[in-house]
Amino acid sequence: MAASGPMPHATGFPAEGRCSYYVEKKKRFCRMVVAAGKRFCGEHAGAAEEEDTRKRILCPLDPKHTVYEDQLAKHLKKCNSREKPKPDFFIQDINAGLKDETEIPEQLV
């Protein structure tokens, strides 16, 4: 029996409005959405040097994504991988228990 439903990349071209970068490891095109007038998503923009001369580098906080080198300072302020400030009521290891059973904290005595 024939498979039902259309195959998304049967023609060998990326889907409309999607990245044109071919991911060899997955044997398919990248499925990320591209900006208007662009061929590649932000992650694969480095693959198209003719479109963009800006250099992308790995994020120092999380190397799973890249960022433009000239926008690194701005990115570090808003990156989701940055360490967030702790609330005023936060006390590190408050419920961790005693390291030694004979140890009695000075505050409880």
N, C-alpha and C positions, 0 to 999 in steps of 0.2 A: 504494500500500500504506500502511496505517496504521503509525504508529510503535509499536514494541513497548516495553513498560515504562511505569510510571506517571510522569506529569510531577509534579515535586516541588511546584510552586507553582501548579498549574493553577486552584485555587479562589480565588486572590488572597489567601490567608491564609498567615502564616509557618508553618513546620514546628513540630511540638510540641517545646517546650523550647528554641526558638531565638528570637533577637532579633526584635522586631516593627518595627524601623526599616526603612523602605523606602529603598533606595539608588537614587536616581533615575538616576544615571550608569550603573549596571549593570542597571537595570530589573528588580530583584529585591529580596527581603528579605535583610537581613544574616543570615549563617549562623552567627554566634557563639552559643555556649551561654549561657544566662542563669542567674542564681542562683534558688534556690527562691523562689517568690512574686513574682518580678520580671517585667517585660515586656521590658526592654531590657538589652543587655549593658553592660559597664562603659564602653565607648567611646561608646555612644549614650545613656547615662543622662541626659546634658544635654538630650536631646530631650524628656524627660518631666519638666518642672519640677514637676508636681503630685506626683510620686513622691519627688523628692529636691530639697532646697533648697540643698545644698552646691555650690559652684562648681568646675568643672573647668578647668584651665589646661594649656597645652602644657608638656611636660617641657623644662627648659632644656638638658639634655644631649642629648636626641634629640627633636626636634619631631614625630616620626612617631607619638607616642602622647601621651595626656593623663593627668593625675593630679589628685586632689582638692587644692585649694589649701591646706587645713589639714593635709594629710599630706605636703607637699612635702619637708620636712626628712628624714622617715623614708624617703621614696622615693629621695632622692638618695643615701642610704647603700647601697641595694640595687639601684639601676638597673643593668641590664646594659650601658648605654652609658657608664658612668663609667670614668675612667681607672684601670686596675688597677695596683697596685704592681709595680715591676719586680723580678725576682729579684736576689739579691746578686751573682751571677756575670755579670749583664747589663752590657755595655759598649756604649754607643751608637756606631754606625758602625765597629765593630771590623774588619769585612771590607769596608769601603767602598773601600779602596785609597788611594793618595796622590792629592792634588789636583793636584800638579805632580810630574812624574817626577824632577826634580832635588831635590825636597824629601826630606830624610831625617829621620825622627823622632829627637829627642834620646835617647830610650830605647834605640835600636838602636846608637848610636855608642859 
